Amino acid sequence: MKILIVSDTHGRHDNLRKVIYKERPFDILLHAGDVEGGEDDIRELAGCDCRIVMGNNDYFSDLPSELEFKIEGYKFFLSHGHRYGVSMGPDRFREEAENRDVDYAIYGHTHKPYISKEGNLTVMNPGSMSYPRQEGRNPSYIIMESLENGGFHIAIKYF
């Protein structure tokens, strides 16, 4: 199982298109919000199962604000994160994920890539494909790949 995780594309799909072609084949695309009306284009580009949530810039969107789902028996929580104050740090988001008893929690909004594992919970942010804010300002995303003995290998990748 290979999962492509992105966020904050803001309707600009040039980099996303290149990453999709580079990382194919993958089984699932997770998008942590701020698609700005591009969800249909993203689904068509990916050509696979896509789980997309609404971000703070997704005005008039029918996308869900959060999703919980299972992949290979592991519980995931996907949210843009702005309602949990992630701009000030991931603590409230992590607390929410712990309360939901998930294994993997994914957020966006900050445009900065992040991975942290504490106990059984891994919290991650893929950064932004369109407007990165971390040092170096390289567009980023995350790849998760199943391990033979269970769990996933998780890597932040830069474009």
Accessible surface in RSA format (square Angstrom, percent):
REM  Atomic radii and reference values for relative SASA: ProtOr
REM  Chains: A
REM  Algorithm: Lee & Richards
REM  Probe-radius: 1.40
REM  Slices: 20
REM RES _ NUM      All-atoms   Total-Side   Main-Chain    Non-polar    All polar
REM                ABS   REL    ABS   REL    ABS   REL    ABS   REL    ABS   REL
RES MET A   1    81.30  42.1  38.94  25.8  42.36 100.9  42.87  36.4  38.43  50.9
RES LYS A   2    38.56  18.8  38.24  23.5   0.32   0.8  17.02  15.3  21.54  22.9
RES ILE A   3     0.00   0.0   0.00   0.0   0.00   0.0   0.00   0.0   0.00   0.0
RES LEU A   4     0.00   0.0   0.00   0.0   0.00   0.0   0.00   0.0   0.00   0.0
RES ILE A   5     0.00   0.0   0.00   0.0   0.00   0.0   0.00   0.0   0.00   0.0
RES VAL A   6     0.00   0.0   0.00   0.0   0.00   0.0   0.00   0.0   0.00   0.0
RES SER A   7     0.00   0.0   0.00   0.0   0.00   0.0   0.00   0.0   0.00   0.0
RES ASP A   8     0.03   0.0   0.03   0.0   0.00   0.0   0.00   0.0   0.03   0.0
RES THR A   9     0.00   0.0   0.00   0.0   0.00   0.0   0.00   0.0   0.00   0.0
RES HIS A  10    25.61  14.0  16.10  11.2   9.51  24.3  11.86  12.2  13.75  16.0
RES GLY A  11    36.61  45.1   0.00   N/A  36.61  45.1  11.71  32.1  24.90  55.8
RES ARG A  12   132.19  55.5 124.96  63.7   7.23  17.2  40.84  55.8  91.35  55.4
RES HIS A  13    20.93  11.4  15.31  10.6   5.61  14.4   6.16   6.4  14.76  17.2
RES ASP A  14    95.32  66.8  93.53  93.1   1.79   4.2  23.79  56.0  71.53  71.3
RES ASN A  15    39.34  27.1  37.44  36.2   1.90   4.6   2.50   6.0  36.84  35.6
RES LEU A  16     0.03   0.0   0.00   0.0   0.03   0.1   0.00   0.0   0.03   0.1
RES ARG A  17    92.30  38.8  92.22  47.0   0.08   0.2  31.90  43.6  60.41  36.6
RES LYS A  18   114.45  55.8 108.27  66.4   6.18  14.7  64.46  58.0  49.99  53.3
RES VAL A  19     0.00   0.0   0.00   0.0   0.00   0.0   0.00   0.0   0.00   0.0
RES ILE A  20     0.23   0.1   0.23   0.2   0.00   0.0   0.23   0.2   0.00   0.0
RES TYR A  21   128.36  59.9 109.39  62.2  18.97  49.4  76.52  57.5  51.84  63.9
RES LYS A  22   125.22  61.1  90.98  55.8  34.24  81.5  72.53  65.3  52.68  56.1
RES GLU A  23     7.73   4.4   7.18   5.4   0.55   1.3   0.95   1.8   6.78   5.5
RES ARG A  24   100.89  42.4  80.82  41.2  20.07  47.8  41.00  56.0  59.89  36.3
RES PRO A  25   117.83  85.9 110.98 101.2   6.85  24.9 113.52  93.7   4.31  26.8
RES PHE A  26    17.88   8.9   1.21   0.7  16.68  43.4   3.06   1.9  14.82  42.4
RES ASP A  27    69.34  48.6  58.56  58.3  10.78  25.5  13.03  30.7  56.32  56.2
RES ILE A  28    10.83   6.2  10.83   8.1   0.00   0.0  10.83   7.8   0.00   0.0
RES LEU A  29     0.00   0.0   0.00   0.0   0.00   0.0   0.00   0.0   0.00   0.0
RES LEU A  30     0.00   0.0   0.00   0.0   0.00   0.0   0.00   0.0   0.00   0.0
RES HIS A  31     0.00   0.0   0.00   0.0   0.00   0.0   0.00   0.0   0.00   0.0
RES ALA A  32     0.00   0.0   0.00   0.0   0.00   0.0   0.00   0.0   0.00   0.0
RES GLY A  33     0.00   0.0   0.00   N/A   0.00   0.0   0.00   0.0   0.00   0.0
RES ASP A  34     1.88   1.3   1.88   1.9   0.00   0.0   0.00   0.0   1.88   1.9
RES VAL A  35     0.42   0.3   0.42   0.4   0.00   0.0   0.42   0.4   0.00   0.0
RES GLU A  36    81.04  46.5  53.91  40.8  27.12  64.6  16.82  32.5  64.21  52.4
RES GLY A  37    64.62  79.7   0.00   N/A  64.62  79.7  32.23  88.4  32.39  72.6
RES GLY A  38     4.20   5.2   0.00   N/A   4.20   5.2   4.14  11.4   0.06   0.1
RES GLU A  39    33.51  19.2  33.51  25.4   0.00   0.0   6.20  12.0  27.31  22.3
RES ASP A  40   104.42  73.1  98.42  98.0   6.00  14.2  34.22  80.5  70.20  70.0
RES ASP A  41    78.70  55.1  76.18  75.8   2.52   6.0  12.95  30.5  65.75  65.6
RES ILE A  42     0.00   0.0   0.00   0.0   0.00   0.0   0.00   0.0   0.00   0.0
RES ARG A  43    96.15  40.4  90.29  46.0   5.86  14.0  44.46  60.8  51.70  31.3
RES GLU A  44   146.69  84.2 122.50  92.7  24.19  57.6  49.67  96.1  97.02  79.2
RES LEU A  45    22.71  12.6  18.78  13.4   3.93   9.9  22.08  15.5   0.63   1.7
RES ALA A  46     5.92   5.4   0.00   0.0   5.92  13.5   0.00   0.0   5.92  15.7
RES GLY A  47    64.47  79.5   0.00   N/A  64.47  79.5  31.36  86.1  33.11  74.1
RES CYS A  48    39.40  29.8  11.52  12.8  27.89  65.5  25.92  65.7  13.49  14.5
RES ASP A  49    64.47  45.2  48.08  47.9  16.39  38.8  33.21  78.1  31.27  31.2
RES CYS A  50    20.71  15.7   0.94   1.0  19.77  46.5   0.94   2.4  19.77  21.3
RES ARG A  51    57.73  24.2  55.02  28.0   2.70   6.4  20.22  27.6  37.50  22.7
RES ILE A  52     4.30   2.4   0.00   0.0   4.30  10.4   0.00   0.0   4.30  11.7
RES VAL A  53     0.00   0.0   0.00   0.0   0.00   0.0   0.00   0.0   0.00   0.0
RES MET A  54    42.70  22.1  41.61  27.5   1.09   2.6  27.87  23.7  14.83  19.7
RES GLY A  55     4.55   5.6   0.00   N/A   4.55   5.6   0.00   0.0   4.55  10.2
RES ASN A  56    58.04  40.0  40.61  39.2  17.43  42.0  17.61  42.4  40.43  39.1
RES ASN A  57    42.62  29.4  38.82  37.5   3.80   9.2   2.57   6.2  40.05  38.7
RES ASP A  58     7.39   5.2   0.84   0.8   6.55  15.5   4.37  10.3   3.02   3.0
RES TYR A  59   156.78  73.2 131.25  74.7  25.53  66.4 107.25  80.6  49.54  61.1
RES PHE A  60   210.46 105.3 163.87 101.5  46.59 121.2 178.67 108.3  31.80  91.0
RES SER A  61    30.49  25.8   5.91   7.9  24.57  56.6  11.75  25.0  18.74  26.3
RES ASP A  62   149.80 104.9 115.66 115.1  34.14  80.7  42.38  99.7 107.42 107.1
RES LEU A  63    15.90   8.9   8.40   6.0   7.50  18.9   9.57   6.7   6.33  17.0
RES PRO A  64    55.63  40.5  44.06  40.2  11.57  42.1  55.58  45.9   0.05   0.3
RES SER A  65    38.51  32.5  30.22  40.3   8.29  19.1   6.37  13.6  32.13  45.0
RES GLU A  66    43.13  24.8  28.75  21.7  14.38  34.2  11.26  21.8  31.87  26.0
RES LEU A  67    49.00  27.3  45.20  32.3   3.79   9.5  49.00  34.4   0.00   0.0
RES GLU A  68    75.10  43.1  44.75  33.9  30.35  72.3  20.96  40.5  54.14  44.2
RES PHE A  69    28.15  14.1  16.74  10.4  11.42  29.7  27.90  16.9   0.25   0.7
RES LYS A  70   140.62  68.6 117.44  72.1  23.19  55.2  63.45  57.1  77.17  82.2
RES ILE A  71     6.36   3.6   2.54   1.9   3.81   9.2   6.36   4.6   0.00   0.0
RES GLU A  72    93.13  53.5  52.38  39.6  40.74  97.0  41.70  80.7  51.43  42.0
RES GLY A  73    62.03  76.5   0.00   N/A  62.03  76.5  32.91  90.3  29.12  65.2
RES TYR A  74    64.73  30.2  64.73  36.8   0.00   0.0  42.60  32.0  22.13  27.3
RES LYS A  75    59.45  29.0  59.33  36.4   0.11   0.3  25.97  23.4  33.47  35.7
RES PHE A  76     0.00   0.0   0.00   0.0   0.00   0.0   0.00   0.0   0.00   0.0
RES PHE A  77     0.00   0.0   0.00   0.0   0.00   0.0   0.00   0.0   0.00   0.0
RES LEU A  78     0.00   0.0   0.00   0.0   0.00   0.0   0.00   0.0   0.00   0.0
RES SER A  79     4.09   3.5   4.09   5.5   0.00   0.0   0.00   0.0   4.09   5.7
RES HIS A  80     0.83   0.5   0.50   0.3   0.33   0.8   0.50   0.5   0.33   0.4
RES GLY A  81     0.76   0.9   0.00   N/A   0.76   0.9   0.00   0.0   0.76   1.7
RES HIS A  82    55.61  30.4  37.40  26.0  18.22  46.6  29.98  30.9  25.63  29.8
RES ARG A  83   134.24  56.4 111.80  57.0  22.44  53.4  55.14  75.4  79.10  47.9
RES TYR A  84    30.23  14.1  29.66  16.9   0.57   1.5  19.61  14.7  10.63  13.1
RES GLY A  85    24.10  29.7   0.00   N/A  24.10  29.7  20.34  55.8   3.76   8.4
RES VAL A  86     4.10   2.7   0.00   0.0   4.10   9.9   0.00   0.0   4.10  11.1
RES SER A  87    79.02  66.8  47.04  62.8  31.98  73.7  36.79  78.3  42.23  59.2
RES MET A  88   179.95  93.2 142.79  94.5  37.16  88.5 119.35 101.5  60.60  80.3
RES GLY A  89    24.54  30.3   0.00   N/A  24.54  30.3  19.80  54.3   4.74  10.6
RES PRO A  90    25.13  18.3  25.13  22.9   0.00   0.0  25.13  20.7   0.00   0.0
RES ASP A  91   110.06  77.1 105.01 104.5   5.05  11.9  34.80  81.9  75.26  75.1
RES ARG A  92   143.90  60.4 138.83  70.8   5.07  12.1  62.86  85.9  81.03  49.1
RES PHE A  93     0.00   0.0   0.00   0.0   0.00   0.0   0.00   0.0   0.00   0.0
RES ARG A  94    20.56   8.6  20.56  10.5   0.00   0.0  15.84  21.6   4.72   2.9
RES GLU A  95   104.93  60.2 103.97  78.7   0.96   2.3  24.85  48.1  80.07  65.4
RES GLU A  96    44.00  25.3  42.70  32.3   1.31   3.1   2.29   4.4  41.71  34.1
RES ALA A  97     0.00   0.0   0.00   0.0   0.00   0.0   0.00   0.0   0.00   0.0
RES GLU A  98    94.81  54.4  75.36  57.0  19.45  46.3  31.91  61.7  62.90  51.4
RES ASN A  99   112.90  77.9  77.37  74.8  35.53  85.6  25.56  61.5  87.34  84.4
RES ARG A 100    56.29  23.6  46.22  23.6  10.07  24.0  22.63  30.9  33.66  20.4
RES ASP A 101   117.98  82.6 107.37 106.9  10.61  25.1  27.51  64.7  90.47  90.2
RES VAL A 102     8.84   5.8   0.00   0.0   8.84  21.3   0.24   0.2   8.60  23.3
RES ASP A 103    40.15  28.1  39.73  39.5   0.42   1.0   2.85   6.7  37.30  37.2
RES TYR A 104    19.00   8.9  19.00  10.8   0.00   0.0   4.19   3.1  14.81  18.3
RES ALA A 105     0.00   0.0   0.00   0.0   0.00   0.0   0.00   0.0   0.00   0.0
RES ILE A 106     0.00   0.0   0.00   0.0   0.00   0.0   0.00   0.0   0.00   0.0
RES TYR A 107     7.26   3.4   7.26   4.1   0.00   0.0   0.00   0.0   7.26   8.9
RES GLY A 108     0.00   0.0   0.00   N/A   0.00   0.0   0.00   0.0   0.00   0.0
RES HIS A 109    37.14  20.3  34.63  24.1   2.50   6.4  17.53  18.1  19.61  22.8
RES THR A 110    21.54  15.3  17.24  17.5   4.30  10.3  17.68  23.8   3.86   5.8
RES HIS A 111     6.86   3.7   6.86   4.8   0.00   0.0   3.01   3.1   3.84   4.5
RES LYS A 112   105.03  51.2 103.60  63.6   1.43   3.4  46.56  41.9  58.46  62.3
RES PRO A 113    23.33  17.0   4.33   4.0  19.00  69.0   4.33   3.6  19.00 118.1
RES TYR A 114    67.91  31.7  63.71  36.2   4.20  10.9  55.94  42.0  11.97  14.8
RES ILE A 115    62.74  35.7  34.24  25.5  28.50  68.7  34.24  24.7  28.50  77.3
RES SER A 116    23.55  19.9  17.53  23.4   6.02  13.9  11.89  25.3  11.67  16.3
RES LYS A 117   137.23  66.9 107.22  65.8  30.00  71.4  87.24  78.5  49.99  53.2
RES GLU A 118   100.81  57.9  88.91  67.3  11.90  28.3  37.97  73.4  62.84  51.3
RES GLY A 119    66.66  82.2   0.00   N/A  66.66  82.2  43.89 120.4  22.77  51.0
RES ASN A 120   128.71  88.8 116.40 112.5  12.31  29.6  24.39  58.7 104.32 100.8
RES LEU A 121     8.66   4.8   8.33   6.0   0.32   0.8   8.33   5.9   0.32   0.9
RES THR A 122     5.03   3.6   5.03   5.1   0.00   0.0   1.74   2.3   3.29   5.0
RES VAL A 123     0.00   0.0   0.00   0.0   0.00   0.0   0.00   0.0   0.00   0.0
RES MET A 124     0.00   0.0   0.00   0.0   0.00   0.0   0.00   0.0   0.00   0.0
RES ASN A 125     0.07   0.0   0.07   0.1   0.00   0.0   0.00   0.0   0.07   0.1
RES PRO A 126     0.00   0.0   0.00   0.0   0.00   0.0   0.00   0.0   0.00   0.0
RES GLY A 127     0.00   0.0   0.00   N/A   0.00   0.0   0.00   0.0   0.00   0.0
RES SER A 128     0.00   0.0   0.00   0.0   0.00   0.0   0.00   0.0   0.00   0.0
RES MET A 129     0.24   0.1   0.24   0.2   0.01   0.0   0.24   0.2   0.01   0.0
RES SER A 130    17.65  14.9   1.40   1.9  16.25  37.4   2.12   4.5  15.53  21.8
RES TYR A 131    99.12  46.3  94.90  54.0   4.22  11.0  74.29  55.8  24.84  30.6
RES PRO A 132    15.74  11.5  11.78  10.7   3.96  14.4  11.78   9.7   3.96  24.6
RES ARG A 133   119.85  50.3 107.77  54.9  12.07  28.7  26.78  36.6  93.06  56.4
RES GLN A 134    26.49  14.8  22.69  16.6   3.81   9.1  25.48  54.2   1.01   0.8
RES GLU A 135   178.30 102.4 144.65 109.4  33.65  80.1  67.78 131.1 110.52  90.2
RES GLY A 136    57.44  70.8   0.00   N/A  57.44  70.8  34.08  93.5  23.37  52.3
RES ARG A 137   151.75  63.7 139.35  71.0  12.40  29.5  51.91  70.9  99.84  60.5
RES ASN A 138    71.82  49.5  71.82  69.4   0.00   0.0   3.19   7.7  68.63  66.3
RES PRO A 139    22.39  16.3  22.39  20.4   0.00   0.0  22.39  18.5   0.00   0.0
RES SER A 140     0.00   0.0   0.00   0.0   0.00   0.0   0.00   0.0   0.00   0.0
RES TYR A 141     0.00   0.0   0.00   0.0   0.00   0.0   0.00   0.0   0.00   0.0
RES ILE A 142     0.00   0.0   0.00   0.0   0.00   0.0   0.00   0.0   0.00   0.0
RES ILE A 143     3.94   2.2   3.73   2.8   0.21   0.5   3.73   2.7   0.21   0.6
RES MET A 144     0.00   0.0   0.00   0.0   0.00   0.0   0.00   0.0   0.00   0.0
RES GLU A 145    75.63  43.4  75.63  57.2   0.00   0.0  12.60  24.4  63.03  51.5
RES SER A 146    38.02  32.1  15.97  21.3  22.06  50.8  15.97  34.0  22.06  30.9
RES LEU A 147    82.66  46.0  72.18  51.6  10.47  26.3  74.49  52.3   8.17  22.0
RES GLU A 148   193.21 110.9 147.26 111.4  45.95 109.4  68.95 133.4 124.26 101.5
RES ASN A 149   141.14  97.3  99.94  96.6  41.20  99.2  47.49 114.3  93.65  90.5
RES GLY A 150    35.66  44.0   0.00   N/A  35.66  44.0  26.25  72.0   9.41  21.1
RES GLY A 151    13.71  16.9   0.00   N/A  13.71  16.9  11.83  32.5   1.88   4.2
RES PHE A 152    17.15   8.6   0.00   0.0  17.15  44.6   0.00   0.0  17.15  49.1
RES HIS A 153    99.86  54.6  96.59  67.1   3.27   8.4  65.21  67.2  34.65  40.3
RES ILE A 154    36.89  21.0  14.88  11.1  22.01  53.1  14.88  10.7  22.01  59.7
RES ALA A 155    26.64  24.5  22.38  34.5   4.26   9.7  26.64  37.5   0.00   0.0
RES ILE A 156    50.39  28.7  28.35  21.1  22.04  53.1  28.35  20.4  22.04  59.8
RES LYS A 157    72.51  35.4  69.13  42.4   3.38   8.0  35.67  32.1  36.84  39.2
RES TYR A 158   110.57  51.6  88.42  50.3  22.14  57.6  64.17  48.2  46.40  57.2
RES PHE A 159    81.51  40.8  44.63  27.6  36.88  96.0  70.12  42.5  11.39  32.6
END  Absolute sums over single chains surface
CHAIN  1 A     7659.7       5885.8       1773.9       3569.0       4090.7
END  Absolute sums over all chains
TOTAL          7659.7       5885.8       1773.9       3569.0       4090.7
